[in-house]
Amino acid sequence: MPRLFRVSARTGRESKMAWQDFLAALALMLVFEGILPFLNPGRFRNMLRMLNEMDDRLVRRIGLVSMIAGLGLLYLVR
């Protein structure tokens, strides 16, 4: 069973750790997402314009590759 859903019968400690891991990952994602707009807002706007002009299929492929790369990295780390 995935770690997120496992709960210790006595304390629920494993569940608490899973939520802490999830929130830590979410916090890191927000930090990484904010680096480019903070350091170079003009470049960030240009990237958003380019993304807006891309075909939906290409954007989906980019998202799929990103998710697969993230899952692969997570597998290697965990």
Steps between C-alpha positions, in 0.01 A plus 500: 500500500637850423669669791255791496210275598670277757408583859659356809241339728638668811612852414427590140866605482558360151204697369636819657840440338336442162316831524820676606680352198217607271495854635880524479486391135225754431704775667807414291291501184375850581854621568626361167198637313567846641871523417467605133229766548698644791838507325388590148135609468539608135629158392220337700238706312660406167490132595131529589428668165684221317310237700171669416581478129594130507268228377308320777650164400852635542418645841353163605812318380722738695285440809513123451879501464527717811279264702692192384832666583368594845375149568831354385694732727267424790549126440877542506497713814252288696 
